[in-house]
Each structure stands twice: as structure tokens, then as C-alpha cells.
């Protein structure tokens, strides 16, 4: 019998997506020896099946939509997109699903990569089963960071496996546009993928259980996106549940709760996410396999002073940029505890992921784009804040009119009436994704309304909406 190899590190990171990479970067920068374990591709979900391929697919779609609203250019871009060129553009940004560059980056920071499936086999201990079936045991002197992310959650419909449904992975990596596509869901993945495939030639039918799209944003965001999808040719059906799905002679048949029969070539279920914690050995340390992991603001798992859960697995904010933010906090906290430095764990401190509660930004890359940070009006009221919503029609801003003929959009800021700071901002309209960071700074920085009057927007840009919002608040 071959003796199992054992290696000791200061830190062991499970998962080499953007979150795991950032944890490793911070711990290595602090001089801590670090091992990273990955069962698939280094770079993770974001690089190969989510953020990068989806935005590479969406960019030509949005660019064409913008160009069609510009005099002197609109008549030149009325034809269909070159689907093969768009898909090749997507393949380039996924590095053709090869991770050589990401592996090289890990090597450059001095982290050791172990390929294979890692499982906890006790406190501070990870056993990695490699591609050859052999095991290696890694021990962590200071911390193990679980950064394994999430996977698509599929509903419990009978026979769904036989239908071979798309999840977000298939939707972002498909080599062709299906003639007809059913999209089940109304969130970010559903709306973005409906936007892509409708533009690439698919006839899209959206079956949305809720009463509108983008339910985590202000209601007007989903309304404007639904209106645009319908104008583009998509069939958007809200208040509709899927009761059964079959595949008959290659055709997908979905039957709704209203008894409608919808046929398509493929069906995408974009109905939520589940943590990738079901086969991590959590039971060996008293935790429930398959569960989300509860953490404090330094991202340390409740009841385990050596275990951290960073990114999607803690369910705080399932966004790549937010996971990377958490990773920077967690890596700094691990290093501080390892070296005996003072932990700065107060809100907005160096070791507290405060933005997870108060200032999470997000952009939905549909046409129009929808962007938000902080709390919606309903969320702020539910949290007990005394607030007022101030709305502005974005088409009244000179920069919006110059950006596109017939510009349609809306902006809202949620003002805390006691502290006179912003609790949240939502923007919907072409090009607003590049405006959201200014709102993020205002919300995260708790910039007083009085000081925002001195942040002068350049004229004529869409950013002048800030002045219009302040004027609306003053005049209300």
C-alpha cells in the first residue's frame, strides 16, 4: 500500500475561481504559504461559464442596439448579427475553455495548485483526490477557505434529466443558436440570456413564475426590460409556472399551469443557485453537506475559528465582484489573525465585509441596462429606515438625448430622511452600467446630500442625472 503524501501550509483554499484566487493573492502577499485546490478549470465559473462569456455575447447585441438609435448610423446596422463571429468572440474571452493563463498567474504569486477534488477530512485537513485517483492530504496551520461557489438549481420536475435542459453553463457555451428557446425564470441570467439568444436569431419564450422580471430590483427596472424584450420579439409571460417538461422527437414541450403547451428546441432553467458544498466533507466537522455556510463579517464560519467561507457559498451576495471583495477582506483577516495584528472588524473596517449589507452593486446587461446599488425603496422601509424615493425620467437629461434618439430610462435614489444620505440608487437605460460606480461611492461612502451638490457632473453627460435627482429631492 502506498503511503498518502501529506503537505502542510499556512492556508488551504478550496476552489480556484476569482474568489479563491483573490484569497490566495492576499495570503501570499502577507507571506503565508498557500495551497489552492481546483477540480475543474482555474478561473472558475465566472471565467468560463458566467461573467466573461455572457458579457462577450451581450456586447455586440448592446452595441448594435445603441447604434440603431444614432442618426447617420442606424440605417447601416439594420441587418442580423453575425452569429458565428459573436460566438467566436465569446470563445476568445473564455480562452477556449483552457486555463493555462490562470495557472501561470497562480504560479507567479507562489501559490501551489493541486488539481482534483478536495474534501475536508477533519479540522484544518483537506484530502485531495487527484485525476489519477491518488490522494494527497493538505493540512492548514491557520485557515481553510471554502471558495467553491454555486451551481444552477433545477426544479424537481419529473423526467427533467431526460429532457437535457440548459442551465447557465449551456446557455453561455452553446455553439449555435437554437431556433426556439424557452427561458424559465425572470432574474438576471434569464433576462440576459433571453436578450442574447433573441438577438442571435432564436425565438424566445420566457415563462416567469413571478409577476415581473428582475424581482430583486425596483419594479420599474423589470418593467422596462420586459417591454424592450417584447419589442425585440420575445414572448414574455409572467405569472406562469411550468408544470411538466418532456422532449418528444427532439422537441422540448413545456406545459404551464394554465394548460398552455409551449414547444422549443431547447429549454433554459434559470431558477436560482445552490451551494457547491454537498461533497466537501462538511459532516466531518459538524456541518450539513449541501448547506450554505453562515459567516461573520470577516467571512469566518460560525463556530469554527479556522474555517472561512467566501463568495457564493455564504449566500451573502452571489456576484463575482462581491465575492472578490469578500476574498480581499477574508485574506486580510486570515493574515491579521495569523500574524497577531489587530483585527479591524468594525463596520467599514479593513477586516469587515460591510458592503455586503449596505452597498452591493449590480449591473444587468440587457437592453436597456439595469443597474442598482444598496437598498431598494421596499428593502429600506423593511429595514426600518425613514426614507423617500426620488425619481427622474432619464430622457430629460441632455446627455441621454445625445446618447440615443428616443432614449428611455429612469433613475431613482432612496434618501434616508434622518441622516440625509443615500440608502440606494437604481438606474435603468442604455449605458447606465458605467454610471453605477458613482452611485456605489455615494452609498458606500455615506456621502451627505449637502456634499453631493458639490460633485459637479460634466455636461453634457448622462451623469447629469445626479443633478436632476438632487433638484427633485430639493423641490419635493
N, C-alpha and C positions, 0 to 999 in steps of 0.2 A: 504494500500500500504506500502510495506517495504521500509524503508529509505536506500538509497545506501550508503554503507560504504566508507569512504574516509580516505586515509592514505598519510601522507607527508614524502618524502625522500629528501635527497640531490640530488641523481641521480636515474633515472629510465632507465633501459636497456631493450630494446625490442629485444628479441632473445637470447637464451642460448646456441648457438653453441660456437665453440672455440673463436670466436671474442667477443661475448658478455661476455663469461666467463673471458676473459683477461681484458676487460674494467672494469668489476666488481672487479676483483682482484686488479687492480691498484687503483681504487677509494676507495675500502675498506682499502687498505694498507695506504692510505692517511687519513683515519679516517672519510670518508664520508659515511653516511648511504646510502645503495644501495638496490634497488628492481630490480629483474630480472623477465621478463615475457616470458613464453615459451608456444607455442601452441602444440608442438609435444614432442620430446624427448630431454631432457637436454643433450647436447653434439653435437646436430645439424647434419647437412648434412655430415660433414667430418667423424664423428664417426660411422655413421650407413649406409650411402649410397654413400660414395665417397672415401676419402683418405684411411681410415682403411680397409674397406672390399676389395677395389680394390687392394691394395698392399698386403693384405693377400692372395688374389687369385693369384697375379702375382709372389709372392716369390717362390713357388715351380716350376713354369714354368721357371723362370730365373735360378734357381739353377740347374734344370735338363739340361738346355741348356748349362750352364757353364761346368757341369760335363761331358757332351758329348764331350767336347773339350780337356779333360785332359787324357793323355796316362795312361793306367793302370786302369782307372776308366770308360772310355767311354763305353766299352762293357757291363758294369753292369747296365747301365741306358738307354738301348735302348727301353724298353717296355713303355706302356702307363702310364700316371699318374693315381693314384687312385683318381678319381673324387670325390667320397664320402668323402675321407679324406681331400682333398683340401677344399671342401665346409664346412666341419666341422671346419677346421682351420679358415676359414672366419667367421663362426658363433661365434667362441670363441672370435675373435677380435672385434666383434660388441656387445659383451656381450649378445648375443642372442636377440638383439634389446630391451634390458632393460637398464634403465638409473639410477639404484639405486646408483652405484658408483659415477656418476657425480653429482647426487643430494646431496650425502654425502659431496662431495668436496665443493659445493656451501655453504652448511651449515657450513662447517669448517672455511670458511673465513668470516662468519657472514652476508652473503647476504640473503635477503628474496626472496623466489621463489613464484611466482604467476603463476599457471597453467591456461591457457586459451588464448583467442585471444585478443591481446592488440591493441587498436586504439587510435590515437591522437584525442582528442575532444576539442582541443584548445591549446594555448601556455602553455607549461610546464605541460600539463594534459594528462593522459593516462587512458582510461577506459578499464578494463579487463573483458571480458565475460567468465566466468568460465565454466567447463564441465556441471555444473548443470543449466546453463542458467542465473545465477545471475551475476550482475555487481558489480565491485569494482572500485573506482576512485583513481588513484595514482597521486599525484602532486609532481613536482620536483623543489626544491629550486634553483638548479644550472644547471642541464643538463638532457636532454633526449637523449639517444644514440640509434639510429636505427641500429640494427645489425641482420637484418632478412635474409640476404643472397640473393641467387638467385635460380631460378628453371630452369629446362630444357625448352628451347624454341622450340616449334614444328612448322613446316611449315604449311601454310594454304591449305593443300591438301583436296579436298572434301572427306568426308566419313572417315577421318583418325581416328576419335574416335571409329568407329565401328571395325576398324582393331585391336584395342587394342595394339598399338605399345609399345615397350620398350623405356624407357628413361634411363638415367644413373642409376636411382634408381632400376629399374627392372634388369638391366644388372649386378649390383653388388650384388643383393639379390636373384637371381633366385636359386631355389632348385635343378635344373637339367640343364644339357647341352642340348640345342636343337640340333636336328640332323642337321639342316641347319639354318644359321643365316645370315641375310642381315644387314650390318652396313652402315648406311648413314652418311657420314661425313668423314673428314680426319684429325681432330685435336687430341688433347690429349686423350679425352675419347674414341673416335673412335679407335685409334690405340692401346690403352691399352686393351680395351675390345675385339678387334679382336685378340690380342695376347693371352688373357686368354682363350676365348672360342674355338679358333682353337686348342690350346694345350689340352683342356679338351674333345676334340672329335667332336666339331661342324665343319661342312663345312661352312667356312665363305666367303661371297662375300662382298667386300667393294665397295660402289658406292660413288665416291668422285667428287663433282662438280668442284673443283679447279684442277690445273694442277699437284699437288703433295700433299704429306702428310706433316703435321706439318708446315703449311704456315707461322707461326709466328717465326720460327727459320730459320737459314741459309738453303738454298736449299739442301745442301748435307745431312743434317740431315734426311729430309723426304725421300730422295733417298735411303739411306742406310736402313732405317726402312722398306720401301716398298719392297726393294729387299729381305730382310730377311723374311717378311711376305709371300711373294710369294714362297720362298724356303720352308717355313713351310707348304705350301698347300693352302693358302688363294688366292682368285681371287680378285686382286686389279685393279679396273677400275677407272682411273682418267678422268677428263673432261666429267663426266657423271652426268646428273641431273635426278631426279625421277619425272616423270610427273603424275603418279597416283599409288595408292595403294589400293588393295582390299584383303579381306580374303574370300576364296572360300572353303567351306567344311573343315575349319581349316587350310588351306594352305594360306600363305601370297603370293600375287602376286604383284610385283613391275614392272611397265613399265617405261623404261628410255626414254630420249629424242631421242635416236637412234632407238626406237621401240623395243628394246630387252625386253623380258619377263623373269624376274628372280623370281623363286619360293623358298620359305623357310618356316620353321616352326614358326620363329619369325623375327621381324624386329626392329632394334635399330636405333632411330634417335638421333644422337649426333651432332646437328646442331646449337649449341650456347646456351646462357643463357639469362634469363630475370630477372629483379629485382623483388624481392618479396615485392613490395610496393603498389600493387593495392588495398589492403583493409586495409590500415593503417590510414585512416582518414587524409591524406595529404591535402585534399581540405579544411579542417578546418583551415589550417594555410597558405593558398595561394599557395600550391604546387600541382603539377599534379599527381594524382594517377597513379601508374604503371610506373612512370618515374625513371631513375637513378638520384641520388642526387648529385649535384655539391658541392664540399667541398674545403676548403683551406688546406694547408699542416698540420694544426693541427686537421684536419678532421671535422671542424665546417662547417655546411651547409651555403651556401651563403645567406645572408640576415636574418639569424636567429642566434642571439648570444647565444642561449641556446640549440640549436639542433645540434647533431653530427650524421654523417652517416659513419659507419665504416665497412670495409670488402667489400664484393661483391657489396653491394647496391650503392657504389660510382663509380664503374666501373674502378677504377684505376689499379687494378691488381687482377684478380679473382683467387687467390691462397690462400689456408688456411694459410700457413706460412706468407704470406704478410699481410693478414687480421689480424693475431695475432700481427704482428709488428705494424700495424696501431693502433690496440687496446692499445698496450703499450703506443704509442705516445698520443693517444686521452685521455686515462685515466690520464696520467701525465699532459696533458694540462688542462683537467677539474679540476684536483686538484689544479694546479697552479692558475688558474683563481678564483677558489672558496676561496682560502686562501690568495689571494693577492700577490703571489710570482711573480717574474719577469718571463715573458714568453720568453723562449729561442727559437725563431721562425726562426732564420737564418738557411740557408742550413746546414744540418747535426747537427742542434741543438737538444736538448732533446725534443722539442715540435714540430718538423717538420719532416714529413714522406718523407724525401728526397729520400730515396732508391726507392720509387715508380716511380721516374723519371729516376734514373740513375743506379740502381743496383738490379733489380728484378731477383732472381734466380729461376730456374725451372728444375725439372728432369722428364723426360718421361720414365716410367718403362717398356719399350718394350725390345725386344731382337734384336738388340743391344739397350742399353740405350742411350738416348739423353739428354744432359744437357747444359744449357746456362744461362748466366747472363749478364746484361747490354744490350747494343745495338748490333744488327746485323750490318754487313757492310752497307747494304742498309739504315737501320734506322739512322746510324751515318752520312752517307752522306746527307740524307734528313734533318737532324738536323743542317747541315751547318758545321760539323767538317771536318777538313782536315785529312783524315785517310788513313791507309794502312792495308790491311788484310795479315796476315802471317799464312800459313797453314803447317801442319805436318801430315804425314801418321803415325798413332799411332802404326802400326805394326813394325815400325823401332825402337821402344823403347824396351829395353831388358825386362823390367817388363811385357810388353804386351805379348811378346812371351812366357814368363814363365806362365802367367795367363791362356793362352789358345792356343792350336795349331790352326794355321790358323787365328789368331786374325785379325779382320778387323775393322778399325776405323779411325777417322780423328779428328784433333783439329785445331781450328782457334782462333787467338787473333786479335782484331781490335785495332790498336795503333793510338792514337792521335799524329800526327807528330809535332804539335806545342808544346804541353805540355809534350810529351813523357810519357804518362800514358795510361792505358788500358781503352777503352770505352766499350769493350765487349769480352766475351770468349764463344766459343761453343765447346763442346766435344761430340763425338759420338763413342760408342764402349762398349763392355762388361765391367761392373764395374765402368763406369765413373761417376755414380751418387755420389760416395763417394769422387770424386775429385773436385766437383763444389764449395765447400765452400772455398777452397784455392783461386779459381778464384774470388769468391764473395768478399773476403777480399782485393784482389788486386784491384778490380774495385771500391768497396765502399771506400777503404782507399786511392784511387788515388795514389797508390804506384808507384814511378818513375821507369822506365825501369832500370835505373842505380842501384837502390836498389834491384830490383828483382834478379839481378845477384848474390847477396849475400844470397838469400834464397836458400840454397843448398838442392836439392831433394835427399832423401835416395835412395841408389842403392841396389838391382835392383827393383824399383817400377815403376808403370805406371806414377807416378808423375814426373818422369824424363822427361816427355813431356815438362815440363816448360823450362828445359834447351835447348831442341831441338827447341822450339819456339823462345827463345831468340837468339839462334845461327842463326836461319833462318832470323830473323829480322836484325841482325848484318850484315849478308852476302848478304842481298837483295840489 
